[in-house]
Amino acid sequence: MASLLQLIVSGIAMGFIYCLVAIEFTLIWNASSLINFGHDKFIMLGAYIFAGTMITKCGFNYFIALILLFIVMGLFGMGVAAGIFNPLKHMPSDIYAVMGTIMLAKIISEISRLMWGPAPFTLENFLVGTIRIGGIALPLVSIYIIIISIAFLIGLNLLFTKTRIGKAMRCVAQDKEAAALMGINVNLNIMLTCAFSSILCSIIGVLVIPLFGVDLNMANMIGIKGFAAGVVGGFGSIPGAIAGGLFIGILENLFISVGPSIYKDVIAFILLITFLILRPDGIIRKKAA
């Protein structure tokens, strides 16, 4: 029973990671009608900047390192929007933006290899250890992931419902042409959304350091499962991203209790194909504008 609860908690934690990745997809999609296929390298870049530069080389404490990381990644996201998403969203085919983000991912990967080297590393004593709740030992990193993810989702809801920027983002997501007619700067909105999404990727990168270390390929599978979570939950829907992420995270961890753990990654792919064929709108269909 204790081991089952541990699997469920770990599944919820990983589900929240997939959920955050799916939300990053959703934010970019709603703002620009494009998909960022380089998001896994954004996650990796956030981890490298935090662990490889801010902590290891500069010696900053965690709080200062996080603040600087968010500033750097926010500016980076705005640059990506100005250089890729805004120009390419007017192209006759979405393939231009797809290729643009894929090439950007390759550039980020190679620059990271040059700056920090190919060898993986980790941060010692960062979010490691266990905490006992009701006699059950739970990984400390899982508790942090769950708490931070819930706090982020609450903050995201407040952003969308209580601030002018958030309301403008919702307006652009529903109808870009109508938003432009209302005086909303759609290009600026895309830049702010990309900045916010890049910061979100950096949060994910920091949270998974204790799980995967810092490596050039650390976020490859996370990115794929996050995309699957978005499709399973309902692409373009933030509640769907949450539902899809938790569904995949819990299901693949429960699979460990009945089958070989090496096959748990297959769960996300099976669900992705199944939902694309049988229910392409996902668990929670996005409401029409």
Backbone bond lengths (Angstrom), bond angles and torsions (degrees), N, CA, C in turn:
res aa  C-N    CA-C-N  psi(-1)  N-CA   C-N-CA  omega(-1)  CA-C   N-CA-C  phi
1 M - - - 1.470 - - 1.523 111.14 -
2 A 1.342 115.87 -43.46 1.468 119.91 -179.66 1.521 110.86 -63.40
3 S 1.341 115.85 -42.24 1.464 118.85 -179.65 1.523 110.98 -66.04
4 L 1.342 117.21 -34.09 1.462 120.87 177.89 1.523 110.79 -65.45
5 L 1.326 117.10 -42.67 1.465 121.02 177.77 1.526 111.06 -64.46
6 Q 1.333 115.99 -37.83 1.466 119.60 176.56 1.526 110.89 -62.20
7 L 1.331 116.29 -41.52 1.464 120.33 178.14 1.523 111.18 -64.28
8 I 1.325 116.77 -39.95 1.464 120.51 -179.67 1.520 110.88 -65.76
9 V 1.346 116.54 -44.93 1.470 120.07 179.25 1.524 110.35 -63.08
10 S 1.335 116.63 -44.66 1.468 119.67 177.55 1.525 110.84 -63.24
11 G 1.336 116.22 -36.22 1.456 120.16 177.34 1.514 112.26 -66.46
12 I 1.328 116.87 -39.15 1.467 120.64 176.63 1.524 110.13 -63.55
13 A 1.341 116.02 -42.24 1.469 120.07 179.53 1.525 110.95 -61.77
14 M 1.333 117.20 -48.95 1.463 119.62 178.70 1.526 110.91 -66.35
15 G 1.331 115.83 -33.58 1.457 119.56 176.35 1.513 112.11 -61.09
16 F 1.326 116.45 -38.61 1.463 119.96 177.45 1.530 110.90 -67.27
17 I 1.339 116.95 -35.54 1.470 119.36 175.95 1.526 109.94 -61.91
18 Y 1.333 116.64 -48.13 1.468 119.97 178.15 1.523 110.86 -61.73
19 C 1.329 115.13 -37.88 1.463 120.40 178.51 1.521 111.22 -61.32
20 L 1.330 117.89 -44.03 1.464 121.26 179.83 1.527 111.03 -64.81
21 V 1.341 116.45 -38.74 1.471 119.60 176.96 1.526 109.99 -64.49
22 A 1.329 116.49 -42.99 1.465 120.47 179.05 1.523 111.22 -63.37
23 I 1.328 117.19 -36.42 1.464 120.69 177.28 1.524 110.16 -65.05
24 E 1.341 116.83 -38.57 1.471 119.66 177.13 1.522 110.18 -60.34
25 F 1.324 116.92 -44.98 1.464 121.16 174.88 1.529 110.57 -56.20
26 T 1.338 114.56 -47.67 1.460 121.04 -174.74 1.520 111.98 -63.43
27 L 1.327 116.95 -43.10 1.463 120.50 -179.09 1.525 111.00 -61.18
28 I 1.336 116.21 -46.77 1.467 120.09 179.63 1.525 110.63 -64.97
29 W 1.314 116.53 -43.21 1.462 120.71 -179.44 1.530 111.28 -62.17
30 N 1.328 116.72 -46.69 1.460 120.38 -178.58 1.525 112.10 -65.29
31 A 1.329 116.72 -32.71 1.467 120.16 -177.38 1.520 112.20 -80.12
32 S 1.335 117.13 -37.72 1.467 119.84 -170.84 1.523 114.92 -125.37
33 S 1.339 117.53 -6.30 1.471 122.71 -174.07 1.528 111.43 61.50
34 L 1.337 116.14 24.98 1.459 122.39 177.36 1.523 108.89 -124.43
35 I 1.326 116.06 160.92 1.463 121.45 179.30 1.516 109.33 -113.82
36 N 1.326 115.81 134.00 1.458 121.06 177.82 1.525 109.30 -89.14
37 F 1.329 116.49 98.88 1.459 120.34 179.68 1.533 112.13 -83.64
38 G 1.323 117.04 5.91 1.458 120.24 175.83 1.509 112.94 -105.22
39 H 1.339 116.84 13.56 1.464 120.26 -173.72 1.525 113.07 -62.23
40 D 1.339 117.44 -32.66 1.462 119.14 -179.79 1.525 111.49 -64.05
41 K 1.332 117.02 -33.08 1.459 120.10 177.66 1.526 111.29 -77.58
42 F 1.328 117.79 -25.19 1.458 120.36 172.32 1.530 109.23 -64.85
43 I 1.342 115.90 -42.44 1.468 120.92 177.55 1.524 110.17 -61.43
44 M 1.332 115.77 -47.86 1.464 121.44 178.65 1.521 111.09 -59.68
45 L 1.342 116.94 -43.63 1.460 121.06 -178.75 1.520 110.98 -62.40
46 G 1.326 116.72 -41.21 1.458 119.99 177.59 1.516 112.20 -60.31
47 A 1.340 116.13 -41.54 1.466 120.36 178.95 1.519 111.27 -65.81
48 Y 1.329 117.15 -41.96 1.467 120.91 -179.92 1.528 111.54 -65.86
49 I 1.325 117.21 -44.50 1.466 119.46 -179.78 1.521 110.37 -62.95
50 F 1.346 116.38 -43.18 1.467 120.45 -178.81 1.523 111.31 -66.97
51 A 1.339 116.68 -55.57 1.465 120.61 -173.38 1.518 112.78 -81.61
52 G 1.335 116.76 -42.06 1.457 119.88 -174.03 1.506 114.62 -80.34
53 T 1.337 117.27 -30.60 1.465 120.36 -177.02 1.524 112.48 -109.86
54 M 1.335 116.82 -59.04 1.464 120.69 -173.56 1.529 113.06 -63.29
55 I 1.332 116.30 -43.15 1.468 120.33 -176.46 1.524 111.63 -90.27
56 T 1.343 117.03 -56.26 1.465 120.96 -172.48 1.526 112.72 -70.87
57 K 1.338 117.69 -48.92 1.462 120.76 -175.06 1.526 113.12 -85.83
58 C 1.325 116.61 -43.97 1.474 119.71 -175.65 1.521 112.97 -89.77
59 G 1.321 117.67 -22.26 1.456 120.89 177.19 1.515 115.04 74.72
60 F 1.338 117.83 21.77 1.462 120.21 178.44 1.526 110.33 -70.83
61 N 1.333 115.85 154.52 1.460 118.34 171.96 1.531 109.05 -74.30
62 Y 1.323 116.03 168.92 1.462 120.02 -173.17 1.528 112.26 -59.85
63 F 1.328 117.57 -41.01 1.464 120.90 -176.33 1.529 111.32 -64.15
64 I 1.332 116.41 -50.48 1.468 120.59 179.63 1.525 110.11 -62.68
65 A 1.338 116.02 -40.73 1.466 120.22 -179.81 1.527 111.12 -61.41
66 L 1.326 116.87 -40.33 1.462 120.52 179.80 1.526 111.58 -66.77
67 I 1.328 117.00 -43.60 1.465 120.77 179.52 1.529 110.23 -60.06
68 L 1.332 116.30 -48.08 1.467 120.23 179.34 1.528 111.26 -64.44
69 L 1.328 116.21 -38.06 1.468 120.61 178.06 1.525 110.96 -60.68
70 F 1.332 116.47 -44.93 1.466 120.34 -179.13 1.526 110.89 -64.13
71 I 1.321 117.24 -38.56 1.467 120.62 178.74 1.528 110.32 -64.53
72 V 1.339 115.80 -48.08 1.465 120.47 -178.68 1.526 110.93 -62.35
73 M 1.332 116.94 -46.99 1.461 120.23 -177.61 1.526 111.55 -69.56
74 G 1.329 117.32 -33.99 1.456 120.04 176.50 1.517 111.73 -62.98
75 L 1.327 116.17 -45.83 1.470 120.57 177.55 1.525 110.95 -64.82
76 F 1.324 115.82 -38.87 1.464 120.01 177.82 1.530 110.58 -61.64
77 G 1.325 116.40 -43.83 1.459 120.53 178.95 1.515 112.57 -62.11
78 M 1.327 116.76 -40.33 1.465 120.09 177.79 1.528 110.65 -64.91
79 G 1.330 116.46 -37.48 1.461 120.32 177.18 1.518 112.05 -64.94
80 V 1.336 116.18 -39.61 1.466 120.49 177.68 1.527 110.40 -64.15
81 A 1.329 116.35 -41.34 1.467 120.05 178.89 1.520 111.04 -63.18
82 A 1.345 115.76 -44.97 1.468 120.04 -178.29 1.524 111.65 -68.24
83 G 1.340 116.79 -34.18 1.459 119.92 -175.17 1.511 115.29 -91.97
84 I 1.350 116.89 -23.10 1.467 119.55 -175.45 1.530 112.60 -123.10
85 F 1.328 117.43 -60.53 1.464 119.90 -171.07 1.528 113.29 -67.26
86 N 1.323 117.74 -48.11 1.466 119.06 -178.87 1.530 112.91 -63.26
87 P 1.344 119.27 -46.44 1.477 118.36 178.62 1.532 113.47 -68.19
88 L 1.346 116.62 -38.52 1.462 119.43 -171.32 1.526 114.00 -84.35
89 K 1.338 117.53 -14.72 1.464 118.25 -179.35 1.526 111.89 -70.13
90 H 1.333 117.22 -14.60 1.463 120.90 178.68 1.527 112.05 -93.48
91 M 1.324 117.22 -2.28 1.459 120.43 -179.09 1.540 110.43 -68.81
92 P 1.338 116.91 154.13 1.469 119.45 -177.05 1.526 114.40 -65.90
93 S 1.331 117.29 -18.96 1.460 120.48 -179.83 1.524 109.80 -135.30
94 D 1.350 115.66 144.31 1.465 120.62 178.04 1.523 112.39 -68.94
95 I 1.329 117.24 -13.21 1.467 120.46 -177.78 1.523 111.22 -61.95
96 Y 1.339 117.16 -27.55 1.463 120.28 178.75 1.531 110.28 -63.94
97 A 1.325 116.37 -45.43 1.465 120.39 179.39 1.523 111.03 -68.65
98 V 1.340 116.52 -38.25 1.465 120.39 177.79 1.522 110.05 -59.68
99 M 1.327 116.91 -49.23 1.460 120.84 179.61 1.526 110.82 -65.32
100 G 1.338 116.43 -35.75 1.462 119.80 179.20 1.517 112.25 -61.89
101 T 1.348 117.24 -44.61 1.465 119.89 -179.29 1.528 111.49 -72.40
102 I 1.340 117.25 -33.60 1.468 119.94 177.26 1.528 110.44 -65.88
103 M 1.319 116.91 -43.24 1.462 120.66 178.31 1.530 110.89 -66.47
104 L 1.343 116.19 -37.54 1.462 119.77 176.73 1.526 110.49 -61.69
105 A 1.332 116.35 -41.03 1.463 120.51 178.13 1.523 111.12 -60.06
106 K 1.335 116.30 -41.13 1.466 120.32 179.02 1.525 110.56 -66.08
107 I 1.323 116.88 -40.11 1.469 120.76 178.80 1.524 110.43 -63.34
108 I 1.340 116.52 -45.38 1.468 120.65 179.11 1.523 110.26 -59.89
109 S 1.332 116.49 -43.29 1.461 121.07 -178.68 1.525 111.68 -62.22
110 E 1.328 116.82 -45.00 1.464 119.98 -177.31 1.526 111.63 -71.72
111 I 1.324 117.70 -38.05 1.468 120.18 176.77 1.524 110.09 -64.99
112 S 1.336 116.88 -39.45 1.465 120.71 177.82 1.523 110.69 -63.69
113 R 1.327 116.37 -39.12 1.466 120.41 177.76 1.530 110.79 -61.93
114 L 1.332 116.63 -40.64 1.462 120.97 179.90 1.525 111.70 -70.30
115 M 1.327 117.09 -38.98 1.465 120.83 -175.09 1.524 112.79 -77.81
116 W 1.344 116.61 -43.29 1.463 119.64 -173.17 1.525 113.66 -113.71
117 G 1.323 117.65 -4.46 1.455 120.47 178.70 1.516 112.45 86.28
118 P 1.341 116.78 164.08 1.470 120.96 -176.81 1.525 114.27 -82.59
119 A 1.328 117.63 -15.10 1.465 120.45 -174.68 1.527 111.18 -76.86
120 P 1.326 117.72 132.58 1.468 120.33 176.82 1.524 110.97 -71.19
121 F 1.317 116.31 155.35 1.468 121.47 176.26 1.518 108.28 -152.07
122 T 1.313 116.87 176.27 1.454 120.97 178.36 1.518 109.49 -146.87
123 L 1.316 116.57 174.79 1.462 121.93 175.73 1.518 108.38 -102.29
124 E 1.312 116.65 119.61 1.459 119.86 179.97 1.526 110.41 -68.80
125 N 1.325 115.27 139.40 1.467 123.06 176.03 1.528 113.59 63.96
126 F 1.337 117.86 20.09 1.464 120.56 178.24 1.530 109.53 -94.84
127 L 1.322 116.25 110.22 1.466 123.80 179.49 1.528 112.44 56.33
128 V 1.322 116.55 33.48 1.464 119.77 179.47 1.521 109.36 -100.00
129 G 1.328 115.78 166.10 1.451 121.01 178.71 1.519 111.42 107.11
130 T 1.320 115.32 -178.29 1.463 121.62 179.74 1.520 110.07 -130.33
131 I 1.311 114.86 159.95 1.458 121.32 174.97 1.523 107.42 -129.88
132 R 1.324 116.95 136.51 1.463 121.11 -177.47 1.521 109.40 -96.32
133 I 1.327 115.05 124.72 1.458 121.74 177.11 1.527 107.62 -127.13
134 G 1.321 115.92 112.39 1.458 119.88 -178.97 1.509 113.49 62.13
135 G 1.328 116.52 34.32 1.452 120.44 179.46 1.512 114.59 81.83
136 I 1.339 116.89 3.73 1.467 121.12 179.70 1.523 109.02 -108.88
137 A 1.327 117.15 127.22 1.459 121.84 179.30 1.526 109.17 -84.77
138 L 1.332 115.63 119.22 1.462 121.11 -178.94 1.518 109.64 -116.53
139 P 1.337 117.92 140.74 1.468 120.08 178.25 1.524 110.74 -61.19
140 L 1.321 115.72 133.41 1.463 120.57 -178.97 1.523 111.23 -61.31
141 V 1.328 116.91 -37.00 1.461 120.24 -178.77 1.527 110.94 -63.34
142 S 1.338 117.57 -35.16 1.464 120.20 178.51 1.522 110.92 -64.92
143 I 1.323 116.66 -41.01 1.465 120.75 178.77 1.520 109.99 -64.15
144 Y 1.331 116.91 -43.72 1.469 120.59 178.77 1.527 110.91 -61.96
145 I 1.328 116.60 -43.59 1.466 120.34 -179.65 1.523 110.59 -60.39
146 I 1.326 116.80 -45.43 1.464 120.85 -178.60 1.524 110.99 -64.08
147 I 1.331 117.16 -47.01 1.467 120.90 -177.81 1.526 111.02 -64.81
148 I 1.328 116.64 -47.51 1.472 120.47 -178.21 1.527 110.57 -65.90
149 S 1.327 117.48 -38.27 1.465 120.55 179.56 1.526 111.04 -65.39
150 I 1.325 116.91 -43.77 1.468 120.15 178.43 1.524 110.27 -63.40
151 A 1.340 116.59 -42.35 1.470 120.35 177.93 1.524 110.60 -61.76
152 F 1.331 116.53 -40.43 1.469 120.25 178.70 1.521 110.93 -63.70
153 L 1.321 117.25 -43.76 1.464 120.72 -178.87 1.526 111.25 -64.70
154 I 1.325 116.46 -37.97 1.469 119.89 175.71 1.523 109.94 -64.08
155 G 1.338 115.92 -44.61 1.463 120.17 178.20 1.517 111.97 -62.64
156 L 1.339 116.79 -38.41 1.463 120.90 178.81 1.523 110.84 -64.10
157 N 1.329 116.19 -40.95 1.464 120.08 177.95 1.527 111.23 -63.63
158 L 1.329 116.46 -41.46 1.468 120.21 177.87 1.525 110.85 -65.37
159 L 1.337 116.49 -38.58 1.467 120.24 178.16 1.525 110.79 -59.80
160 F 1.329 116.54 -45.75 1.463 120.84 -175.93 1.529 113.08 -73.69
161 T 1.317 117.37 -26.99 1.467 119.83 -173.38 1.526 114.19 -104.57
162 K 1.336 117.28 -20.43 1.465 119.21 -171.76 1.526 114.38 -117.62
163 T 1.323 118.66 -9.45 1.467 119.88 -176.00 1.526 110.83 -118.74
164 R 1.331 115.77 153.55 1.466 120.53 179.16 1.526 111.05 -66.20
165 I 1.340 115.79 -38.58 1.468 119.17 179.34 1.525 110.57 -62.52
166 G 1.331 116.04 -45.11 1.460 120.31 179.86 1.517 112.80 -63.83
167 K 1.329 116.14 -41.20 1.466 119.60 178.52 1.524 110.85 -66.00
168 A 1.337 116.31 -36.15 1.468 119.81 176.33 1.524 110.51 -65.50
169 M 1.330 117.13 -39.05 1.464 120.90 177.53 1.525 110.95 -62.27
170 R 1.328 116.88 -40.90 1.463 120.59 178.05 1.521 110.86 -65.98
171 C 1.315 116.35 -39.48 1.464 121.14 179.97 1.530 110.84 -63.66
172 V 1.330 116.27 -45.04 1.465 120.81 178.42 1.525 110.39 -63.77
173 A 1.333 116.94 -38.68 1.464 120.73 179.60 1.524 111.49 -62.71
174 Q 1.332 117.48 -34.77 1.464 121.08 -177.53 1.525 112.09 -79.14
175 D 1.333 117.23 -43.95 1.469 120.25 -177.53 1.523 108.97 -159.97
176 K 1.324 116.00 104.49 1.466 120.55 -175.28 1.524 112.02 -67.07
177 E 1.324 117.24 -39.86 1.461 119.92 -178.95 1.523 110.99 -67.00
178 A 1.320 116.81 -43.19 1.461 120.17 177.89 1.524 110.71 -64.53
179 A 1.337 116.39 -38.24 1.466 120.16 178.33 1.519 110.83 -62.56
180 A 1.335 116.55 -41.33 1.466 120.34 178.63 1.525 110.99 -64.53
181 L 1.339 117.19 -39.12 1.458 121.11 178.57 1.528 111.77 -66.19
182 M 1.331 116.20 -26.80 1.467 120.92 178.44 1.526 112.03 -82.54
183 G 1.328 116.96 -0.96 1.457 120.53 177.25 1.507 114.96 96.54
184 I 1.329 117.66 7.71 1.463 121.08 178.43 1.523 109.08 -81.45
185 N 1.320 116.37 129.86 1.462 121.89 178.08 1.531 108.46 -77.96
186 V 1.330 116.29 100.65 1.464 120.96 -174.50 1.523 111.29 -65.22
187 N 1.328 117.58 -41.29 1.468 120.60 179.77 1.522 111.63 -62.91
188 L 1.338 116.46 -42.46 1.466 120.22 177.12 1.519 110.15 -64.79
189 N 1.328 116.53 -38.06 1.458 120.71 178.44 1.520 110.99 -61.83
190 I 1.346 116.50 -40.80 1.465 120.37 177.59 1.525 110.45 -64.05
191 M 1.328 117.17 -40.04 1.464 120.78 179.19 1.524 111.00 -63.58
192 L 1.335 117.11 -43.73 1.464 120.78 179.32 1.528 110.65 -66.55
193 T 1.334 116.26 -38.82 1.461 120.03 178.33 1.524 111.16 -64.62
194 C 1.330 116.78 -42.04 1.470 120.55 177.83 1.525 111.26 -65.01
195 A 1.329 116.73 -37.18 1.463 120.10 176.48 1.521 110.18 -62.86
196 F 1.333 115.96 -46.25 1.462 121.27 179.84 1.530 110.61 -63.49
197 S 1.333 116.78 -41.50 1.464 121.10 -179.89 1.527 111.61 -66.49
198 S 1.327 116.57 -37.26 1.468 120.34 178.17 1.525 110.95 -66.43
199 I 1.330 116.20 -39.32 1.466 119.94 175.76 1.523 109.92 -63.40
200 L 1.337 116.39 -41.13 1.464 120.28 177.13 1.527 110.84 -60.46
201 C 1.324 117.32 -42.65 1.470 120.76 177.21 1.525 111.25 -60.42
202 S 1.330 116.60 -38.84 1.466 119.56 179.59 1.526 110.91 -67.18
203 I 1.335 117.12 -35.86 1.469 120.44 176.12 1.524 109.77 -62.24
204 I 1.327 116.05 -45.63 1.465 120.24 178.10 1.528 110.27 -60.01
205 G 1.331 116.42 -44.83 1.459 120.67 -179.71 1.513 112.97 -58.56
206 V 1.326 116.56 -41.65 1.468 120.79 179.53 1.524 110.47 -68.23
207 L 1.331 117.29 -42.11 1.462 120.96 -176.35 1.528 113.12 -65.58
208 V 1.330 117.45 -30.82 1.472 119.20 -176.00 1.523 113.03 -93.25
209 I 1.329 117.98 0.82 1.471 119.96 177.75 1.527 111.95 -55.83
210 P 1.353 120.07 -46.27 1.470 118.69 179.53 1.529 113.18 -65.64
211 L 1.329 117.59 -22.08 1.464 121.17 -177.36 1.520 112.79 -86.54
212 F 1.329 116.86 -40.85 1.462 120.84 -172.61 1.521 114.00 -122.49
213 G 1.338 117.96 -5.05 1.446 120.07 -173.81 1.518 110.31 72.01
214 V 1.323 116.41 -172.08 1.465 121.85 178.73 1.523 107.28 -109.74
215 D 1.317 115.08 116.13 1.458 120.49 -172.49 1.519 108.63 -150.95
216 L 1.315 116.99 153.44 1.462 121.20 -178.28 1.525 112.44 -61.36
217 N 1.323 117.00 -26.90 1.466 121.03 -178.26 1.525 112.50 -111.40
218 M 1.321 117.30 18.71 1.458 121.54 -172.11 1.525 113.23 -62.29
219 A 1.326 118.32 -29.32 1.467 120.89 -173.19 1.522 113.61 -108.28
220 N 1.326 117.52 7.45 1.467 119.46 -177.34 1.525 112.05 -58.27
221 M 1.329 116.57 -52.59 1.460 120.24 -177.76 1.526 111.19 -71.59
222 I 1.335 116.61 -34.87 1.466 119.81 177.34 1.523 110.05 -59.79
223 G 1.329 115.57 -43.05 1.457 119.92 -179.09 1.518 112.47 -63.11
224 I 1.325 116.33 -43.15 1.467 120.34 -179.94 1.523 110.49 -64.84
225 K 1.335 116.30 -43.88 1.461 119.52 -179.46 1.528 111.24 -68.96
226 G 1.333 116.72 -32.55 1.459 119.67 175.67 1.516 111.28 -64.50
227 F 1.339 116.38 -40.50 1.466 120.58 176.22 1.526 109.99 -63.48
228 A 1.339 115.91 -42.85 1.466 120.13 177.56 1.524 110.72 -61.09
229 A 1.333 116.77 -39.68 1.468 120.71 178.70 1.520 111.00 -61.65
230 G 1.340 116.10 -39.93 1.457 119.77 178.38 1.516 111.96 -63.93
231 V 1.333 117.07 -41.57 1.466 121.50 179.92 1.526 110.60 -69.33
232 V 1.331 116.68 -45.46 1.466 121.14 -179.22 1.526 110.73 -62.93
233 G 1.328 116.58 -42.88 1.458 119.86 -178.22 1.511 113.22 -75.76
234 G 1.323 117.32 -30.78 1.461 121.68 -176.29 1.510 109.29 127.06
235 F 1.334 116.72 99.47 1.463 120.24 -171.27 1.528 110.93 -63.13
236 G 1.326 115.38 132.88 1.454 121.44 -178.05 1.511 113.33 93.82
237 S 1.329 117.28 -5.28 1.464 121.93 -178.90 1.519 109.96 -110.23
238 I 1.327 117.32 122.94 1.465 120.11 178.40 1.528 111.32 -68.21
239 P 1.352 120.06 -45.09 1.471 118.23 173.18 1.527 111.96 -57.49
240 G 1.335 116.62 -35.83 1.457 120.07 177.02 1.510 112.31 -65.39
241 A 1.333 116.71 -38.17 1.466 120.91 177.70 1.523 110.63 -62.02
242 I 1.328 116.16 -40.47 1.469 120.47 178.64 1.524 110.19 -64.93
243 A 1.341 115.87 -47.89 1.464 120.35 -178.91 1.528 111.18 -63.01
244 G 1.323 116.82 -45.22 1.459 120.51 -179.03 1.514 112.68 -64.34
245 G 1.327 116.83 -42.23 1.457 120.73 179.88 1.513 112.46 -62.86
246 L 1.331 116.31 -48.04 1.464 120.12 -179.71 1.529 110.92 -66.25
247 F 1.318 116.75 -38.12 1.464 121.04 179.56 1.525 110.81 -60.32
248 I 1.320 116.54 -48.95 1.467 120.54 -179.25 1.525 110.87 -67.81
249 G 1.331 117.21 -44.79 1.461 120.85 -177.72 1.516 112.96 -59.96
250 I 1.331 116.42 -46.98 1.466 120.34 -178.85 1.527 110.57 -69.67
251 L 1.333 116.70 -43.14 1.465 120.24 -176.88 1.525 111.81 -63.68
252 E 1.327 118.08 -44.13 1.461 119.30 -177.85 1.524 111.36 -69.45
253 N 1.333 117.76 -31.09 1.462 119.21 177.39 1.527 111.54 -74.40
254 L 1.330 117.28 -36.25 1.460 119.55 176.34 1.525 110.95 -66.71
255 F 1.323 116.55 -28.77 1.465 120.50 178.26 1.522 110.82 -60.54
256 I 1.340 116.27 -30.91 1.466 120.34 -179.33 1.523 110.87 -60.01
257 S 1.341 117.01 -31.37 1.464 120.04 -177.38 1.525 112.89 -75.34
258 V 1.346 117.19 -13.76 1.464 119.62 -178.19 1.527 113.37 -122.82
259 G 1.330 117.07 -12.02 1.459 119.85 -177.29 1.513 111.78 -144.65
260 P 1.328 117.65 173.94 1.470 121.67 179.59 1.531 110.97 -62.68
261 S 1.323 116.20 134.29 1.466 120.58 -176.62 1.525 112.43 -65.38
262 I 1.338 117.32 -24.27 1.464 119.61 -177.63 1.527 111.66 -67.03
263 Y 1.339 116.57 -16.07 1.463 120.09 -178.50 1.524 113.06 -98.45
264 K 1.334 117.54 2.26 1.467 118.25 -174.43 1.529 111.89 -66.60
265 D 1.336 117.33 -27.97 1.465 119.60 179.72 1.525 112.27 -65.90
266 V 1.334 116.59 -20.44 1.465 120.37 -179.25 1.526 111.07 -68.92
267 I 1.343 116.71 -25.71 1.461 121.29 -176.18 1.523 111.18 -54.72
268 A 1.334 116.64 -47.40 1.466 120.88 -177.35 1.522 111.28 -61.50
269 F 1.334 117.05 -39.64 1.463 120.58 -178.77 1.528 111.25 -69.90
270 I 1.332 116.28 -39.53 1.467 119.88 177.64 1.528 110.36 -62.94
271 L 1.329 116.22 -44.82 1.463 120.12 179.22 1.524 111.05 -64.25
272 L 1.337 116.46 -41.00 1.464 120.53 -179.87 1.530 110.74 -59.33
273 I 1.333 116.64 -50.06 1.467 120.67 -179.10 1.527 110.84 -64.88
274 T 1.346 116.35 -42.23 1.466 120.54 -178.92 1.520 111.76 -61.01
275 F 1.329 116.33 -46.13 1.464 119.50 -178.39 1.522 111.75 -70.89
276 L 1.328 117.53 -35.00 1.464 119.75 177.41 1.527 111.14 -62.28
277 I 1.333 116.44 -34.30 1.467 120.69 -178.62 1.531 111.90 -84.12
278 L 1.340 116.33 -48.29 1.461 120.43 -170.75 1.527 114.18 -94.62
279 R 1.313 117.27 -32.30 1.469 120.11 -177.79 1.525 108.96 -146.51
280 P 1.320 118.21 73.07 1.470 121.16 -175.97 1.521 114.35 -63.42
281 D 1.342 117.31 -20.26 1.466 119.97 177.74 1.525 112.47 -79.04
282 G 1.329 117.74 -9.69 1.452 121.26 176.98 1.517 113.91 84.14
283 I 1.326 114.80 -177.25 1.464 121.20 -179.31 1.522 110.86 -63.88
284 I 1.331 115.87 -46.29 1.465 121.60 -178.59 1.514 107.94 -116.95
285 R 1.307 116.50 108.41 1.458 120.57 -179.79 1.517 110.17 -70.84
286 K 1.341 115.66 138.49 1.457 120.11 176.28 1.515 109.23 -71.02
287 K 1.328 115.31 131.85 1.460 120.10 -179.60 1.512 110.28 -69.32
288 A 1.297 115.85 139.14 1.464 120.45 176.95 1.502 110.31 -69.84
289 A 1.353 115.36 147.78 1.454 119.09 -178.65 1.520 110.32 -68.80
